[in-house]
């Protein structure tokens, strides 16, 4: 057992934001000895010093043409179908609905979805899902009666699916067949924004609205989950940040998707594009900015673009031939636009296919033997190596990969991790498994454990416990009231720490997952609270301590609920509820702590 055990408190407490520190780690030794360290600025400074502009430290010089960044238009095959379909609907007079405070946009619903975690546990998450309805105005002439001959206008509203399937709208069958297979993707993961942009930018209907920036810049890679719209367990202070560090040391590239208009504005500010010019997506030379950061970081005062989503690559090497190649992951974080991974995979194959064709002995492609393959960078995997390798080599169109597919994972090189980071990774895997076992015991409580290494090479443990409540807000009658009540509820509960006279160091209300949902005209508060226990200075077994932490919060949950309902009653948001009834109505908590 290590001499020092630290309890990392995550996420940050509001009280320390005024210091202007970036992603602080709060370290706790005992109950009264708290100190803090700002680590991101130093991490980035150290990384830049390690790199020192020496491109020889980075992989894939040929892939990037000697540059740090390249850009490609986001123009997947699906987009051709999308623009063709909606061009017809726009020409037929269909329009986006209007939402209060949002202008022309689809209505967004909060929907609970079941997910199955590794190990088979089922949990519920709340997702934004767009109600894909359009409307159009139709003029008719009254044929008879006192108002005969008078022209009236009526509003017709319908779902996109019904519009397409209605023979009167004359939508070609190829579009209706395609939409039937893809419509769910466009209603989730913010893909509906692609449709909205088609209506709002009719003059640019056939121009992609997004650009992919692929980077091997070490800072871009390190910050893979350090953006306004992108967060994961690779964020600093989370249990797989050491993997982001390993990736940034010249290993796998990262691909960010950015809004075309945001990029155009940024390039004009940087004088790369003059004010009178329009962005030609096929002629962007983003490498002109290779010597500086291009992605915004407000906390460090770095101006730039806010990426919408990202996919990372995985670096492989064939020890028999020395071939190195990059294959993109399948999973996107942030906005997961339809076709994102497909566009990256095609780009990666087209740019690297020659090395597999040139090394082939039969005129086809060379497939490295699995036993000779090694992966580099972070060890975290969203998918087994075999899944990425098989789908990557299928881009060749060669049948060899289907006849002899890869299976399982390849060897992994950990040279880019320090001994301490390797130990943290080992412990993180153990803690993840123990966490899943504990979480399976409770349907509304989720524990998160992590092990990491501080900037000062100290091992510390992260721990928090989430509780999710569903509370009927009998004092709210309209959707407008609910919309304005949400920030007030968050503020009042977050700032009412004094009433929580319980054995915790602090608590935090999760703004992203705390929502008000409407069910048949009634409004329910879905409230996620995250609690941080007080460290036990004499803990000798971190696993035992973490289990005791969960059990303590389990015992407190009823009293916590009573205090929360008391707050809501004092604000007139609820009249009177039975805490036990509220408690029994709670759905499963989202315990997906993967990246």
PyMOL commands that set and color helices and strands:
alter all, ss='L'
color gray80, all
select helices_A, chain A and resi 14-19+40-51+55-57+77-91+160-165+167-169+173-186+192-200+202-204+218-222+241-248+260-269+286-289+298-300+340-358+370-372+385-396+400-403+419-439+479-494+497-499+542-570+579-584
alter helices_A, ss='H'
color red, helices_A
select strands_A, chain A and resi 7-9+25-29+33-37+69-73+95-96+98-99+103-104+107-116+122-131+133-141+151-159+210-215+254-259+309-318+324-328+333-334+373-376+411-412+445-453+459-472+504-509+515-519+522-533
alter strands_A, ss='S'
color yellow, strands_A
deselect
rebuild
show_as cartoon
